[in-house]
Amino acid sequence: MQKDNSPFIIHNSQSVHAESTADFIHKMAIAQKESNESGYWLELLYQADYLTQEEYTSIIKDNEELNKILASIIITSKEKDAKR
């Protein structure tokens, strides 16, 4: 499995340079989709016995936490944008 861009890299390299709040929200949504896709691939790797239960549990927990953080960023950004 080769993945050239993680959600963290997307956040740091693209969204920091967002041109507007809407652009930032869009970039965070892309990062969230990438993170969700990573969760899918992690599940496949675990089911194919490429990851142990311990490895899978640790990594998927991090992935779920990242999804929560991204969701919170998106919600907060939308709320702040609506107040403008």
C-alpha positions as CSV (number, residue, x, y, z in Angstrom):
1,M,0.0,0.0,0.0
2,Q,1.5,3.3,-1.0
3,K,-0.2,6.6,-0.1
4,D,1.6,9.7,-1.2
5,N,-0.4,12.2,0.8
6,S,-1.8,11.8,4.3
7,P,-4.6,14.0,5.7
8,F,-2.1,15.6,7.9
9,I,0.1,16.6,5.0
10,I,-2.9,17.9,3.1
11,H,-3.8,20.1,6.1
12,N,-0.3,21.5,6.5
13,S,0.5,22.0,2.8
14,Q,-2.7,23.1,1.2
15,S,-5.2,24.4,3.7
16,V,-2.8,26.8,5.4
17,H,-2.8,28.5,2.0
18,A,-6.5,28.6,1.6
19,E,-7.9,31.6,-0.2
20,S,-11.1,31.8,1.8
21,T,-13.0,30.2,4.6
22,A,-15.0,28.2,2.1
23,D,-11.7,27.0,0.5
24,F,-10.3,26.0,3.9
25,I,-13.5,24.1,4.7
26,H,-13.3,22.4,1.3
27,K,-9.7,21.4,1.9
28,M,-10.6,20.0,5.4
29,A,-13.4,18.0,3.8
30,I,-10.9,16.5,1.3
31,A,-8.6,15.6,4.2
32,Q,-11.5,14.0,6.0
33,K,-12.4,11.9,2.9
34,E,-8.7,10.8,2.7
35,S,-8.7,9.9,6.3
36,N,-11.9,7.8,5.8
37,E,-10.4,6.1,2.9
38,S,-7.3,5.3,5.0
39,G,-9.6,3.7,7.5
40,Y,-11.0,1.5,4.8
41,W,-7.5,0.4,3.7
42,L,-6.5,-0.3,7.3
43,E,-9.5,-2.6,7.6
44,L,-8.5,-4.4,4.5
45,L,-4.9,-4.8,5.7
46,Y,-6.1,-6.2,9.0
47,Q,-8.6,-8.6,7.3
48,A,-5.8,-9.8,5.0
49,D,-3.5,-10.4,8.1
50,Y,-1.0,-7.7,7.1
51,L,-1.7,-6.0,10.5
52,T,-1.9,-7.7,13.9
53,Q,-4.8,-7.0,16.1
54,E,-2.6,-4.8,18.2
55,E,-1.3,-2.8,15.2
56,Y,-4.7,-2.4,13.8
57,T,-6.3,-1.3,17.1
58,S,-3.6,1.3,17.6
59,I,-3.7,2.7,14.1
60,I,-7.4,2.7,13.6
61,K,-7.8,4.5,17.0
62,D,-5.5,7.3,15.7
63,N,-7.5,7.4,12.4
64,E,-10.8,7.7,14.2
65,E,-9.3,10.5,16.4
66,L,-8.1,12.3,13.2
67,N,-11.6,12.0,11.8
68,K,-13.1,13.6,14.9
69,I,-10.6,16.4,14.8
70,L,-11.3,17.1,11.1
71,A,-15.0,17.0,11.7
72,S,-14.7,19.5,14.5
73,I,-12.5,21.8,12.4
74,I,-15.2,21.7,9.6
75,I,-18.1,22.3,12.0
76,T,-16.4,25.1,13.8
77,S,-15.3,26.8,10.5
78,K,-18.8,26.6,9.1
79,E,-20.2,28.1,12.3
80,K,-17.7,30.9,12.2
81,D,-18.3,31.5,8.6
82,A,-22.1,31.7,9.1
83,K,-21.6,34.5,11.7
84,R,-19.8,36.7,9.2
